[in-house]
């Protein structure tokens, strides 16, 4: 009986107590697009003080953690490319977060291609008609 209780507790810990609230589309529109835009277009209004750098840090951290949200059961479309692509977003966001903490504008700009790749790689596979012209 004790062993069954331990197995039950272990199973409960593995499934977690998280509760997804938004859809993948809502995550994209309300979290991922705005935070990635903060990084993509950082040169338009470069941060010039601690507060503004803090906002960039927050956007980069949010973007990195968004990749984790995409990997949650109920959101992940599969355990192959979806997970791999989501981890690309985590990696790009993490690198941007570290660069923002260091207030390194050049490092953030250098991450542009990595961030674009994390987005387009996933969208090419999972977003219907992404960058595809309608057949005539």
Secondary structure, DSSP 8 states (H G I E B T S, - for coil): -HHHHHHHHHHHHHH-S----S-HHHHIIIIIHHHHHHHHTTTTT---SHHHHHHHHHHHHHHHHHHHHHTSTTT-S-SSHHHHHHHHHHHHHHHHHHHHHTT-HHHHHHTHHHHHHHHHHHHHHHSTTTT-----
